[in-house]
Structures are given as C-alpha cells and as structure tokens.
Amino acid sequence: MDIQLPPLREIPPSRFDNLGPLPSLVIRNDKDVEVWATTTSYHEYDLFLRRLNESVVGVFLPHTQEKISAVRHMDFLFRNLYMVLSSLFPLF
C-alpha cells in the first residue's frame, strides 16, 4: 500500500533564535491529552510518526539463531519473574 503523506513542516535555521518559550510539562491528565489532540503540534507529531512508520515498511532485520536464543532466554526470565512477583503481590 503506497500512502502519500504530506511533507513535514520545515523551520529554517534562521528562526532558531526566535522559537518562543522552552517546552514545559503541560500534559498532566486525560483531559490535557484530549486538548493536545486538537493542536497543530499533535498533528505534526502524528505525521512524523506515520512517515517514520512508512519508511521502514518492507525492511527486515537479519535474525541469527544466537539472537533468537537470547530472546527466548530473556522471555523465560521475564515470565518467571512475573510469576514470582504475582505470587508475592497478587492483584485484586
């Protein structure tokens, strides 16, 4: 599926000295996320993530048996850790 995404907005380096206030933490709850979802910055971030996702479609990482074995060992360790923690701190 070939999706044509719009280009990302570009900010020329000449504007770097006048970008406004530094970013600060303003998303503190679910309502703040809903408000952010209506902003230009949210839509630009979404576009960036979609373009990033499309850039790796069809690209496969090489897998070796050694890497697969290591992943299986880590999975085994995490499952055992989860079982131990679940028995110590059961969730109600």
ZADO-1210 file (C-alpha; in nm, 4 decimals, padded with zeros to 6 digits):
<atoms>
<atom x="00.0000" y="00.0000" z="00.0000" code="MET" pos="1"/>
<atom x="00.1582" y="00.3235" z="-00.1192" code="ASP" pos="2"/>
<atom x="00.0378" y="00.6073" z="00.1018" code="ILE" pos="3"/>
<atom x="00.1215" y="00.9647" z="00.0057" code="GLN" pos="4"/>
<atom x="00.1777" y="01.1583" z="00.3261" code="LEU" pos="5"/>
<atom x="00.2089" y="01.5365" z="00.3279" code="PRO" pos="6"/>
<atom x="00.5572" y="01.6781" z="00.3858" code="PRO" pos="7"/>
<atom x="00.6645" y="01.7743" z="00.7348" code="LEU" pos="8"/>
<atom x="00.6748" y="02.1426" z="00.8219" code="ARG" pos="9"/>
<atom x="01.0246" y="02.2852" z="00.7998" code="GLU" pos="10"/>
<atom x="01.1674" y="02.5565" z="01.0208" code="ILE" pos="11"/>
<atom x="01.4663" y="02.7332" z="00.8668" code="PRO" pos="12"/>
<atom x="01.7723" y="02.7673" z="01.0920" code="PRO" pos="13"/>
<atom x="01.7364" y="03.1440" z="01.0758" code="SER" pos="14"/>
<atom x="01.4285" y="03.1124" z="01.3006" code="ARG" pos="15"/>
<atom x="01.6021" y="02.9024" z="01.5691" code="PHE" pos="16"/>
<atom x="01.6845" y="03.2053" z="01.7821" code="ASP" pos="17"/>
<atom x="01.3169" y="03.3097" z="01.7986" code="ASN" pos="18"/>
<atom x="01.1250" y="02.9885" z="01.8729" code="LEU" pos="19"/>
<atom x="00.9439" y="03.1223" z="02.1771" code="GLY" pos="20"/>
<atom x="00.9360" y="02.9775" z="02.5289" code="PRO" pos="21"/>
<atom x="01.1064" y="02.6489" z="02.6073" code="LEU" pos="22"/>
<atom x="00.8841" y="02.3392" z="02.6228" code="PRO" pos="23"/>
<atom x="00.7327" y="02.2636" z="02.9612" code="SER" pos="24"/>
<atom x="00.5195" y="01.9889" z="03.1119" code="LEU" pos="25"/>
<atom x="00.1560" y="02.0731" z="03.0391" code="VAL" pos="26"/>
<atom x="00.0004" y="01.7281" z="02.9923" code="ILE" pos="27"/>
<atom x="-00.0922" y="01.6125" z="03.3397" code="ARG" pos="28"/>
<atom x="-00.4192" y="01.4223" z="03.2924" code="ASN" pos="29"/>
<atom x="-00.6524" y="01.2695" z="03.0342" code="ASP" pos="30"/>
<atom x="-00.8281" y="01.5987" z="02.9676" code="LYS" pos="31"/>
<atom x="-00.4941" y="01.7581" z="02.8764" code="ASP" pos="32"/>
<atom x="-00.4333" y="01.4772" z="02.6255" code="VAL" pos="33"/>
<atom x="-00.7735" y="01.5425" z="02.4684" code="GLU" pos="34"/>
<atom x="-00.6879" y="01.9110" z="02.4341" code="VAL" pos="35"/>
<atom x="-00.3428" y="01.8327" z="02.2916" code="TRP" pos="36"/>
<atom x="-00.5027" y="01.6049" z="02.0304" code="ALA" pos="37"/>
<atom x="-00.6659" y="01.9136" z="01.8781" code="THR" pos="38"/>
<atom x="-00.3418" y="02.1115" z="01.8367" code="THR" pos="39"/>
<atom x="-00.1099" y="02.1584" z="01.5413" code="THR" pos="40"/>
<atom x="00.1800" y="02.0068" z="01.7338" code="SER" pos="41"/>
<atom x="-00.0155" y="01.6838" z="01.7860" code="TYR" pos="42"/>
<atom x="-00.0961" y="01.6552" z="01.4164" code="HIS" pos="43"/>
<atom x="00.2662" y="01.7245" z="01.3219" code="GLU" pos="44"/>
<atom x="00.3863" y="01.4618" z="01.5699" code="TYR" pos="45"/>
<atom x="00.1328" y="01.2146" z="01.4289" code="ASP" pos="46"/>
<atom x="00.2514" y="01.2899" z="01.0756" code="LEU" pos="47"/>
<atom x="00.6145" y="01.2408" z="01.1831" code="PHE" pos="48"/>
<atom x="00.5321" y="00.9005" z="01.3354" code="LEU" pos="49"/>
<atom x="00.3355" y="00.7902" z="01.0281" code="ARG" pos="50"/>
<atom x="00.6208" y="00.8954" z="00.7967" code="ARG" pos="51"/>
<atom x="00.8686" y="00.7136" z="01.0207" code="LEU" pos="52"/>
<atom x="00.6500" y="00.4020" z="01.0141" code="ASN" pos="53"/>
<atom x="00.6165" y="00.4111" z="00.6345" code="GLU" pos="54"/>
<atom x="00.9938" y="00.4496" z="00.5960" code="SER" pos="55"/>
<atom x="01.0585" y="00.1042" z="00.7417" code="VAL" pos="56"/>
<atom x="00.7831" y="-00.0912" z="00.5673" code="VAL" pos="57"/>
<atom x="00.9434" y="-00.3874" z="00.3930" code="GLY" pos="58"/>
<atom x="01.2750" y="-00.3525" z="00.5783" code="VAL" pos="59"/>
<atom x="01.3693" y="-00.6697" z="00.7617" code="PHE" pos="60"/>
<atom x="01.6354" y="-00.7048" z="01.0272" code="LEU" pos="61"/>
<atom x="01.8686" y="-01.0002" z="00.9981" code="PRO" pos="62"/>
<atom x="01.7993" y="-01.2682" z="01.2568" code="HIS" pos="63"/>
<atom x="02.0522" y="-01.5216" z="01.3727" code="THR" pos="64"/>
<atom x="01.9889" y="-01.8311" z="01.5797" code="GLN" pos="65"/>
<atom x="02.2056" y="-01.6803" z="01.8529" code="GLU" pos="66"/>
<atom x="01.9806" y="-01.3728" z="01.8800" code="LYS" pos="67"/>
<atom x="01.6643" y="-01.5838" z="01.8795" code="ILE" pos="68"/>
<atom x="01.8059" y="-01.7999" z="02.1573" code="SER" pos="69"/>
<atom x="01.8926" y="-01.4926" z="02.3653" code="ALA" pos="70"/>
<atom x="01.5407" y="-01.3569" z="02.3229" code="VAL" pos="71"/>
<atom x="01.3921" y="-01.6889" z="02.4337" code="ARG" pos="72"/>
<atom x="01.6105" y="-01.6865" z="02.7441" code="HIS" pos="73"/>
<atom x="01.5020" y="-01.3318" z="02.8291" code="MET" pos="74"/>
<atom x="01.1382" y="-01.4304" z="02.7752" code="ASP" pos="75"/>
<atom x="01.1850" y="-01.7262" z="03.0115" code="PHE" pos="76"/>
<atom x="01.3415" y="-01.4996" z="03.2760" code="LEU" pos="77"/>
<atom x="01.0673" y="-01.2368" z="03.2491" code="PHE" pos="78"/>
<atom x="00.7926" y="-01.4986" z="03.2704" code="ARG" pos="79"/>
<atom x="00.9487" y="-01.6472" z="03.5829" code="ASN" pos="80"/>
<atom x="00.9933" y="-01.3024" z="03.7354" code="LEU" pos="81"/>
<atom x="00.6292" y="-01.2243" z="03.6601" code="TYR" pos="82"/>
<atom x="00.5144" y="-01.5480" z="03.8285" code="MET" pos="83"/>
<atom x="00.7222" y="-01.4775" z="04.1386" code="VAL" pos="84"/>
<atom x="00.6031" y="-01.1186" z="04.1649" code="LEU" pos="85"/>
<atom x="00.2433" y="-01.2235" z="04.1036" code="SER" pos="86"/>
<atom x="00.2601" y="-01.4682" z="04.3905" code="SER" pos="87"/>
<atom x="00.4133" y="-01.2084" z="04.6216" code="LEU" pos="88"/>
<atom x="00.1860" y="-00.9200" z="04.5220" code="PHE" pos="89"/>
<atom x="-00.1427" y="-01.0575" z="04.3907" code="PRO" pos="90"/>
<atom x="-00.3641" y="-00.8047" z="04.2164" code="LEU" pos="91"/>
<atom x="-00.7259" y="-00.7892" z="04.3286" code="PHE" pos="92"/>
</atoms>
